[in-house]
């Protein structure tokens, strides 16, 4: 039981860290890189303001 809870918690932490890293990389992209991805600064700003809990 404790091991199961620990696995779930560690999975949640891992996912949150991955999302945080992805948001950091998006924020660091240049305008050219964003255009290549088909994204705008407004979309990035929206993504950065979302709570980390949201999917």
CHARMM internal coordinates of N, CA and C (Angstrom, degrees):
IC EDIT
DIST 1 N 1 CA 1.4476
DIST 1 CA 1 C 1.5335
ANGL 1 N 1 CA 1 C 110.77
DIST 1 C 2 N 1.3171
ANGL 1 CA 1 C 2 N 117.01
DIHE 1 N 1 CA 1 C 2 N -49.47
DIST 2 N 2 CA 1.4598
ANGL 1 C 2 N 2 CA 120.66
DIHE 1 CA 1 C 2 N 2 CA -179.64
DIST 2 CA 2 C 1.5342
ANGL 2 N 2 CA 2 C 110.33
DIHE 1 C 2 N 2 CA 2 C -64.01
DIST 2 C 3 N 1.3270
ANGL 2 CA 2 C 3 N 116.21
DIHE 2 N 2 CA 2 C 3 N -39.29
DIST 3 N 3 CA 1.4619
ANGL 2 C 3 N 3 CA 119.84
DIHE 2 CA 2 C 3 N 3 CA 179.67
DIST 3 CA 3 C 1.5222
ANGL 3 N 3 CA 3 C 110.67
DIHE 2 C 3 N 3 CA 3 C -64.44
DIST 3 C 4 N 1.3093
ANGL 3 CA 3 C 4 N 117.53
DIHE 3 N 3 CA 3 C 4 N -37.60
DIST 4 N 4 CA 1.4602
ANGL 3 C 4 N 4 CA 122.02
DIHE 3 CA 3 C 4 N 4 CA 179.20
DIST 4 CA 4 C 1.5276
ANGL 4 N 4 CA 4 C 110.72
DIHE 3 C 4 N 4 CA 4 C -64.72
DIST 4 C 5 N 1.3098
ANGL 4 CA 4 C 5 N 116.19
DIHE 4 N 4 CA 4 C 5 N -44.16
DIST 5 N 5 CA 1.4646
ANGL 4 C 5 N 5 CA 120.53
DIHE 4 CA 4 C 5 N 5 CA 178.70
DIST 5 CA 5 C 1.5219
ANGL 5 N 5 CA 5 C 109.87
DIHE 4 C 5 N 5 CA 5 C -64.91
DIST 5 C 6 N 1.3103
ANGL 5 CA 5 C 6 N 116.59
DIHE 5 N 5 CA 5 C 6 N -42.12
DIST 6 N 6 CA 1.4634
ANGL 5 C 6 N 6 CA 121.15
DIHE 5 CA 5 C 6 N 6 CA 179.51
DIST 6 CA 6 C 1.5315
ANGL 6 N 6 CA 6 C 110.68
DIHE 5 C 6 N 6 CA 6 C -61.39
DIST 6 C 7 N 1.3422
ANGL 6 CA 6 C 7 N 117.65
DIHE 6 N 6 CA 6 C 7 N -42.65
DIST 7 N 7 CA 1.4689
ANGL 6 C 7 N 7 CA 121.31
DIHE 6 CA 6 C 7 N 7 CA 178.20
DIST 7 CA 7 C 1.5225
ANGL 7 N 7 CA 7 C 111.17
DIHE 6 C 7 N 7 CA 7 C -61.93
DIST 7 C 8 N 1.3142
ANGL 7 CA 7 C 8 N 116.97
DIHE 7 N 7 CA 7 C 8 N -42.70
DIST 8 N 8 CA 1.4682
ANGL 7 C 8 N 8 CA 120.67
DIHE 7 CA 7 C 8 N 8 CA 179.51
DIST 8 CA 8 C 1.5230
ANGL 8 N 8 CA 8 C 111.20
DIHE 7 C 8 N 8 CA 8 C -63.92
DIST 8 C 9 N 1.3216
ANGL 8 CA 8 C 9 N 116.25
DIHE 8 N 8 CA 8 C 9 N -44.60
DIST 9 N 9 CA 1.4628
ANGL 8 C 9 N 9 CA 119.86
DIHE 8 CA 8 C 9 N 9 CA 178.93
DIST 9 CA 9 C 1.5227
ANGL 9 N 9 CA 9 C 112.00
DIHE 8 C 9 N 9 CA 9 C -64.12
DIST 9 C 10 N 1.3035
ANGL 9 CA 9 C 10 N 117.10
DIHE 9 N 9 CA 9 C 10 N -41.70
DIST 10 N 10 CA 1.4647
ANGL 9 C 10 N 10 CA 119.57
DIHE 9 CA 9 C 10 N 10 CA 179.66
DIST 10 CA 10 C 1.5257
ANGL 10 N 10 CA 10 C 110.49
DIHE 9 C 10 N 10 CA 10 C -66.98
DIST 10 C 11 N 1.3231
ANGL 10 CA 10 C 11 N 117.90
DIHE 10 N 10 CA 10 C 11 N -34.58
DIST 11 N 11 CA 1.4638
ANGL 10 C 11 N 11 CA 121.08
DIHE 10 CA 10 C 11 N 11 CA 176.61
DIST 11 CA 11 C 1.5266
ANGL 11 N 11 CA 11 C 110.43
DIHE 10 C 11 N 11 CA 11 C -65.45
DIST 11 C 12 N 1.3224
ANGL 11 CA 11 C 12 N 117.29
DIHE 11 N 11 CA 11 C 12 N -41.13
DIST 12 N 12 CA 1.4664
ANGL 11 C 12 N 12 CA 121.27
DIHE 11 CA 11 C 12 N 12 CA 178.60
DIST 12 CA 12 C 1.5212
ANGL 12 N 12 CA 12 C 110.52
DIHE 11 C 12 N 12 CA 12 C -62.98
DIST 12 C 13 N 1.3215
ANGL 12 CA 12 C 13 N 116.79
DIHE 12 N 12 CA 12 C 13 N -45.00
DIST 13 N 13 CA 1.4691
ANGL 12 C 13 N 13 CA 120.77
DIHE 12 CA 12 C 13 N 13 CA 179.16
DIST 13 CA 13 C 1.5259
ANGL 13 N 13 CA 13 C 110.46
DIHE 12 C 13 N 13 CA 13 C -62.45
DIST 13 C 14 N 1.3231
ANGL 13 CA 13 C 14 N 116.93
DIHE 13 N 13 CA 13 C 14 N -42.59
DIST 14 N 14 CA 1.4669
ANGL 13 C 14 N 14 CA 120.66
DIHE 13 CA 13 C 14 N 14 CA -179.93
DIST 14 CA 14 C 1.5255
ANGL 14 N 14 CA 14 C 110.88
DIHE 13 C 14 N 14 CA 14 C -62.12
DIST 14 C 15 N 1.3202
ANGL 14 CA 14 C 15 N 117.17
DIHE 14 N 14 CA 14 C 15 N -44.94
DIST 15 N 15 CA 1.4621
ANGL 14 C 15 N 15 CA 121.17
DIHE 14 CA 14 C 15 N 15 CA -179.79
DIST 15 CA 15 C 1.5271
ANGL 15 N 15 CA 15 C 110.95
DIHE 14 C 15 N 15 CA 15 C -63.40
DIST 15 C 16 N 1.3250
ANGL 15 CA 15 C 16 N 116.81
DIHE 15 N 15 CA 15 C 16 N -42.65
DIST 16 N 16 CA 1.4635
ANGL 15 C 16 N 16 CA 119.91
DIHE 15 CA 15 C 16 N 16 CA 179.60
DIST 16 CA 16 C 1.5201
ANGL 16 N 16 CA 16 C 111.20
DIHE 15 C 16 N 16 CA 16 C -63.77
DIST 16 C 17 N 1.3329
ANGL 16 CA 16 C 17 N 117.01
DIHE 16 N 16 CA 16 C 17 N -38.46
DIST 17 N 17 CA 1.4655
ANGL 16 C 17 N 17 CA 119.87
DIHE 16 CA 16 C 17 N 17 CA 178.02
DIST 17 CA 17 C 1.5276
ANGL 17 N 17 CA 17 C 111.14
DIHE 16 C 17 N 17 CA 17 C -66.53
DIST 17 C 18 N 1.3281
ANGL 17 CA 17 C 18 N 116.93
DIHE 17 N 17 CA 17 C 18 N -41.43
DIST 18 N 18 CA 1.4678
ANGL 17 C 18 N 18 CA 120.64
DIHE 17 CA 17 C 18 N 18 CA 177.94
DIST 18 CA 18 C 1.5198
ANGL 18 N 18 CA 18 C 111.01
DIHE 17 C 18 N 18 CA 18 C -61.17
DIST 18 C 19 N 1.3169
ANGL 18 CA 18 C 19 N 116.67
DIHE 18 N 18 CA 18 C 19 N -43.85
DIST 19 N 19 CA 1.4674
ANGL 18 C 19 N 19 CA 120.45
DIHE 18 CA 18 C 19 N 19 CA 179.26
DIST 19 CA 19 C 1.5130
ANGL 19 N 19 CA 19 C 111.03
DIHE 18 C 19 N 19 CA 19 C -65.55
DIST 19 C 20 N 1.3169
ANGL 19 CA 19 C 20 N 116.59
DIHE 19 N 19 CA 19 C 20 N -40.03
DIST 20 N 20 CA 1.4547
ANGL 19 C 20 N 20 CA 120.56
DIHE 19 CA 19 C 20 N 20 CA 178.28
DIST 20 CA 20 C 1.5235
ANGL 20 N 20 CA 20 C 110.82
DIHE 19 C 20 N 20 CA 20 C -62.45
DIST 20 C 21 N 1.3324
ANGL 20 CA 20 C 21 N 116.40
DIHE 20 N 20 CA 20 C 21 N -43.72
DIST 21 N 21 CA 1.4717
ANGL 20 C 21 N 21 CA 120.74
DIHE 20 CA 20 C 21 N 21 CA 177.55
DIST 21 CA 21 C 1.5200
ANGL 21 N 21 CA 21 C 110.86
DIHE 20 C 21 N 21 CA 21 C -61.81
DIST 21 C 22 N 1.3229
ANGL 21 CA 21 C 22 N 117.18
DIHE 21 N 21 CA 21 C 22 N -42.81
DIST 22 N 22 CA 1.4630
ANGL 21 C 22 N 22 CA 121.22
DIHE 21 CA 21 C 22 N 22 CA -179.55
DIST 22 CA 22 C 1.5265
ANGL 22 N 22 CA 22 C 110.34
DIHE 21 C 22 N 22 CA 22 C -63.15
DIST 22 C 23 N 1.3102
ANGL 22 CA 22 C 23 N 116.89
DIHE 22 N 22 CA 22 C 23 N -42.03
DIST 23 N 23 CA 1.4687
ANGL 22 C 23 N 23 CA 120.05
DIHE 22 CA 22 C 23 N 23 CA 178.26
DIST 23 CA 23 C 1.5163
ANGL 23 N 23 CA 23 C 111.39
DIHE 22 C 23 N 23 CA 23 C -64.85
DIST 23 C 24 N 1.3163
ANGL 23 CA 23 C 24 N 116.85
DIHE 23 N 23 CA 23 C 24 N -39.65
DIST 24 N 24 CA 1.4577
ANGL 23 C 24 N 24 CA 120.80
DIHE 23 CA 23 C 24 N 24 CA 177.73
DIST 24 CA 24 C 1.5370
ANGL 24 N 24 CA 24 C 110.37
DIHE 23 C 24 N 24 CA 24 C -61.46
DIST 24 C 25 N 1.3185
ANGL 24 CA 24 C 25 N 116.41
DIHE 24 N 24 CA 24 C 25 N -44.53
DIST 25 N 25 CA 1.4688
ANGL 24 C 25 N 25 CA 120.10
DIHE 24 CA 24 C 25 N 25 CA 179.81
DIST 25 CA 25 C 1.5209
ANGL 25 N 25 CA 25 C 111.52
DIHE 24 C 25 N 25 CA 25 C -65.58
DIST 25 C 26 N 1.3182
ANGL 25 CA 25 C 26 N 117.35
DIHE 25 N 25 CA 25 C 26 N -38.75
DIST 26 N 26 CA 1.4651
ANGL 25 C 26 N 26 CA 119.93
DIHE 25 CA 25 C 26 N 26 CA 176.46
DIST 26 CA 26 C 1.5236
ANGL 26 N 26 CA 26 C 111.07
DIHE 25 C 26 N 26 CA 26 C -61.79
DIST 26 C 27 N 1.3157
ANGL 26 CA 26 C 27 N 116.63
DIHE 26 N 26 CA 26 C 27 N -43.09
DIST 27 N 27 CA 1.4575
ANGL 26 C 27 N 27 CA 120.58
DIHE 26 CA 26 C 27 N 27 CA -179.52
DIST 27 CA 27 C 1.5244
ANGL 27 N 27 CA 27 C 111.74
DIHE 26 C 27 N 27 CA 27 C -65.09
DIST 27 C 28 N 1.3102
ANGL 27 CA 27 C 28 N 117.29
DIHE 27 N 27 CA 27 C 28 N -28.66
DIST 28 N 28 CA 1.4627
ANGL 27 C 28 N 28 CA 121.44
DIHE 27 CA 27 C 28 N 28 CA -176.94
DIST 28 CA 28 C 1.5321
ANGL 28 N 28 CA 28 C 112.93
DIHE 27 C 28 N 28 CA 28 C -86.19
DIST 28 C 29 N 1.3273
ANGL 28 CA 28 C 29 N 118.00
DIHE 28 N 28 CA 28 C 29 N -7.72
DIST 29 N 29 CA 1.4690
ANGL 28 C 29 N 29 CA 120.57
DIHE 28 CA 28 C 29 N 29 CA -176.94
DIST 29 CA 29 C 1.5285
ANGL 29 N 29 CA 29 C 111.61
DIHE 28 C 29 N 29 CA 29 C -71.20
DIST 29 C 30 N 1.3108
ANGL 29 CA 29 C 30 N 114.91
DIHE 29 N 29 CA 29 C 30 N 148.72
DIST 30 N 30 CA 1.4614
ANGL 29 C 30 N 30 CA 120.66
DIHE 29 CA 29 C 30 N 30 CA 176.35
DIST 30 CA 30 C 1.5292
ANGL 30 N 30 CA 30 C 109.23
DIHE 29 C 30 N 30 CA 30 C -80.94
DIST 30 C 31 N 1.3341
ANGL 30 CA 30 C 31 N 115.53
DIHE 30 N 30 CA 30 C 31 N 167.88
DIST 31 N 31 CA 1.4661
ANGL 30 C 31 N 31 CA 119.73
DIHE 30 CA 30 C 31 N 31 CA 178.89
DIST 31 CA 31 C 1.5286
ANGL 31 N 31 CA 31 C 111.10
DIHE 30 C 31 N 31 CA 31 C -59.75
DIST 31 C 32 N 1.2919
ANGL 31 CA 31 C 32 N 116.94
DIHE 31 N 31 CA 31 C 32 N -38.22
DIST 32 N 32 CA 1.4704
ANGL 31 C 32 N 32 CA 121.30
DIHE 31 CA 31 C 32 N 32 CA 179.66
DIST 32 CA 32 C 1.5351
ANGL 32 N 32 CA 32 C 111.02
DIHE 31 C 32 N 32 CA 32 C -63.96
DIST 32 C 33 N 1.3161
ANGL 32 CA 32 C 33 N 116.10
DIHE 32 N 32 CA 32 C 33 N -44.65
DIST 33 N 33 CA 1.4644
ANGL 32 C 33 N 33 CA 120.02
DIHE 32 CA 32 C 33 N 33 CA 178.80
DIST 33 CA 33 C 1.5194
ANGL 33 N 33 CA 33 C 111.26
DIHE 32 C 33 N 33 CA 33 C -63.52
DIST 33 C 34 N 1.3363
ANGL 33 CA 33 C 34 N 116.13
DIHE 33 N 33 CA 33 C 34 N -39.23
DIST 34 N 34 CA 1.4614
ANGL 33 C 34 N 34 CA 119.39
DIHE 33 CA 33 C 34 N 34 CA 178.22
DIST 34 CA 34 C 1.5279
ANGL 34 N 34 CA 34 C 111.10
DIHE 33 C 34 N 34 CA 34 C -64.90
DIST 34 C 35 N 1.3254
ANGL 34 CA 34 C 35 N 116.61
DIHE 34 N 34 CA 34 C 35 N -40.46
DIST 35 N 35 CA 1.4695
ANGL 34 C 35 N 35 CA 120.19
DIHE 34 CA 34 C 35 N 35 CA 177.51
DIST 35 CA 35 C 1.5199
ANGL 35 N 35 CA 35 C 110.53
DIHE 34 C 35 N 35 CA 35 C -61.86
DIST 35 C 36 N 1.3205
ANGL 35 CA 35 C 36 N 116.77
DIHE 35 N 35 CA 35 C 36 N -40.32
DIST 36 N 36 CA 1.4608
ANGL 35 C 36 N 36 CA 120.59
DIHE 35 CA 35 C 36 N 36 CA 178.30
DIST 36 CA 36 C 1.5255
ANGL 36 N 36 CA 36 C 111.62
DIHE 35 C 36 N 36 CA 36 C -61.85
DIST 36 C 37 N 1.3209
ANGL 36 CA 36 C 37 N 116.31
DIHE 36 N 36 CA 36 C 37 N -33.63
DIST 37 N 37 CA 1.4746
ANGL 36 C 37 N 37 CA 121.57
DIHE 36 CA 36 C 37 N 37 CA 179.37
DIST 37 CA 37 C 1.5292
ANGL 37 N 37 CA 37 C 111.93
DIHE 36 C 37 N 37 CA 37 C -83.84
DIST 37 C 38 N 1.3334
ANGL 37 CA 37 C 38 N 116.44
DIHE 37 N 37 CA 37 C 38 N -11.65
DIST 38 N 38 CA 1.4553
ANGL 37 C 38 N 38 CA 120.33
DIHE 37 CA 37 C 38 N 38 CA -177.72
DIST 38 CA 38 C 1.5122
ANGL 38 N 38 CA 38 C 112.98
DIHE 37 C 38 N 38 CA 38 C 78.65
DIST 38 C 39 N 1.3277
ANGL 38 CA 38 C 39 N 116.66
DIHE 38 N 38 CA 38 C 39 N 29.02
DIST 39 N 39 CA 1.4639
ANGL 38 C 39 N 39 CA 121.04
DIHE 38 CA 38 C 39 N 39 CA -179.07
DIST 39 CA 39 C 1.5183
ANGL 39 N 39 CA 39 C 109.71
DIHE 38 C 39 N 39 CA 39 C -119.47
DIST 39 C 40 N 1.3290
ANGL 39 CA 39 C 40 N 115.22
DIHE 39 N 39 CA 39 C 40 N 159.88
DIST 40 N 40 CA 1.4579
ANGL 39 C 40 N 40 CA 120.61
DIHE 39 CA 39 C 40 N 40 CA 177.30
DIST 40 CA 40 C 1.5210
ANGL 40 N 40 CA 40 C 109.75
DIHE 39 C 40 N 40 CA 40 C -118.46
DIST 40 C 41 N 1.3173
ANGL 40 CA 40 C 41 N 116.28
DIHE 40 N 40 CA 40 C 41 N 167.20
DIST 41 N 41 CA 1.4708
ANGL 40 C 41 N 41 CA 120.68
DIHE 40 CA 40 C 41 N 41 CA 177.94
DIST 41 CA 41 C 1.5250
ANGL 41 N 41 CA 41 C 110.37
DIHE 40 C 41 N 41 CA 41 C -62.30
DIST 41 C 42 N 1.3317
ANGL 41 CA 41 C 42 N 117.13
DIHE 41 N 41 CA 41 C 42 N -34.24
DIST 42 N 42 CA 1.4688
ANGL 41 C 42 N 42 CA 120.27
DIHE 41 CA 41 C 42 N 42 CA 179.78
DIST 42 CA 42 C 1.5252
ANGL 42 N 42 CA 42 C 110.59
DIHE 41 C 42 N 42 CA 42 C -63.19
DIST 42 C 43 N 1.3323
ANGL 42 CA 42 C 43 N 117.37
DIHE 42 N 42 CA 42 C 43 N -40.94
DIST 43 N 43 CA 1.4649
ANGL 42 C 43 N 43 CA 120.59
DIHE 42 CA 42 C 43 N 43 CA 177.93
DIST 43 CA 43 C 1.5216
ANGL 43 N 43 CA 43 C 111.19
DIHE 42 C 43 N 43 CA 43 C -65.57
DIST 43 C 44 N 1.3147
ANGL 43 CA 43 C 44 N 115.79
DIHE 43 N 43 CA 43 C 44 N -37.89
DIST 44 N 44 CA 1.4587
ANGL 43 C 44 N 44 CA 120.52
DIHE 43 CA 43 C 44 N 44 CA 178.74
DIST 44 CA 44 C 1.5302
ANGL 44 N 44 CA 44 C 109.31
DIHE 43 C 44 N 44 CA 44 C -66.98
DIST 44 C 45 N 1.3321
ANGL 44 CA 44 C 45 N 117.19
DIHE 44 N 44 CA 44 C 45 N -43.97
DIST 45 N 45 CA 1.4639
ANGL 44 C 45 N 45 CA 120.86
DIHE 44 CA 44 C 45 N 45 CA 179.17
DIST 45 CA 45 C 1.5263
ANGL 45 N 45 CA 45 C 110.37
DIHE 44 C 45 N 45 CA 45 C -60.38
DIST 45 C 46 N 1.3197
ANGL 45 CA 45 C 46 N 116.93
DIHE 45 N 45 CA 45 C 46 N -41.47
DIST 46 N 46 CA 1.4639
ANGL 45 C 46 N 46 CA 120.58
DIHE 45 CA 45 C 46 N 46 CA 177.52
DIST 46 CA 46 C 1.5245
ANGL 46 N 46 CA 46 C 110.64
DIHE 45 C 46 N 46 CA 46 C -62.55
DIST 46 C 47 N 1.3023
ANGL 46 CA 46 C 47 N 116.54
DIHE 46 N 46 CA 46 C 47 N -44.49
DIST 47 N 47 CA 1.4663
ANGL 46 C 47 N 47 CA 121.09
DIHE 46 CA 46 C 47 N 47 CA -179.16
DIST 47 CA 47 C 1.5252
ANGL 47 N 47 CA 47 C 111.02
DIHE 46 C 47 N 47 CA 47 C -63.60
DIST 47 C 48 N 1.3209
ANGL 47 CA 47 C 48 N 117.05
DIHE 47 N 47 CA 47 C 48 N -37.80
DIST 48 N 48 CA 1.4675
ANGL 47 C 48 N 48 CA 121.09
DIHE 47 CA 47 C 48 N 48 CA -179.10
DIST 48 CA 48 C 1.5265
ANGL 48 N 48 CA 48 C 112.36
DIHE 47 C 48 N 48 CA 48 C -71.31
DIST 48 C 49 N 1.3271
ANGL 48 CA 48 C 49 N 117.73
DIHE 48 N 48 CA 48 C 49 N -25.71
DIST 49 N 49 CA 1.4685
ANGL 48 C 49 N 49 CA 120.27
DIHE 48 CA 48 C 49 N 49 CA -178.75
DIST 49 CA 49 C 1.5174
ANGL 49 N 49 CA 49 C 112.50
DIHE 48 C 49 N 49 CA 49 C -88.12
DIST 49 C 50 N 1.3264
ANGL 49 CA 49 C 50 N 118.11
DIHE 49 N 49 CA 49 C 50 N -10.73
DIST 50 N 50 CA 1.4594
ANGL 49 C 50 N 50 CA 120.33
DIHE 49 CA 49 C 50 N 50 CA 179.35
DIST 50 CA 50 C 1.5173
ANGL 50 N 50 CA 50 C 109.81
DIHE 49 C 50 N 50 CA 50 C -68.80
DIST 50 C 51 N 1.3227
ANGL 50 CA 50 C 51 N 116.21
DIHE 50 N 50 CA 50 C 51 N 143.82
DIST 51 N 51 CA 1.4692
ANGL 50 C 51 N 51 CA 118.77
DIHE 50 CA 50 C 51 N 51 CA 175.50
DIST 51 CA 51 C 1.5370
ANGL 51 N 51 CA 51 C 110.08
DIHE 50 C 51 N 51 CA 51 C -62.49
DIST 51 C 52 N 1.3095
ANGL 51 CA 51 C 52 N 116.65
DIHE 51 N 51 CA 51 C 52 N 150.40
DIST 52 N 52 CA 1.4643
ANGL 51 C 52 N 52 CA 119.17
DIHE 51 CA 51 C 52 N 52 CA -178.48
DIST 52 CA 52 C 1.5098
ANGL 52 N 52 CA 52 C 112.42
DIHE 51 C 52 N 52 CA 52 C -69.63
DIST 52 C 53 N 1.3336
ANGL 52 CA 52 C 53 N 117.75
DIHE 52 N 52 CA 52 C 53 N -18.90
DIST 53 N 53 CA 1.4627
ANGL 52 C 53 N 53 CA 120.30
DIHE 52 CA 52 C 53 N 53 CA 179.98
DIST 53 CA 53 C 1.5188
ANGL 53 N 53 CA 53 C 112.26
DIHE 52 C 53 N 53 CA 53 C -74.23
DIST 53 C 54 N 1.3335
ANGL 53 CA 53 C 54 N 116.47
DIHE 53 N 53 CA 53 C 54 N -27.76
DIST 54 N 54 CA 1.4600
ANGL 53 C 54 N 54 CA 119.92
DIHE 53 CA 53 C 54 N 54 CA -175.96
DIST 54 CA 54 C 1.5096
ANGL 54 N 54 CA 54 C 111.04
DIHE 53 C 54 N 54 CA 54 C -71.15
DIST 54 C 55 N 1.3158
ANGL 54 CA 54 C 55 N 115.94
DIHE 54 N 54 CA 54 C 55 N 144.44
DIST 55 N 55 CA 1.4622
ANGL 54 C 55 N 55 CA 121.33
DIHE 54 CA 54 C 55 N 55 CA 179.12
DIST 55 CA 55 C 1.4934
ANGL 55 N 55 CA 55 C 111.50
DIHE 54 C 55 N 55 CA 55 C -81.69
END
COOR INIT
IC SEED 1 N 1 CA 1 C
IC BUILD
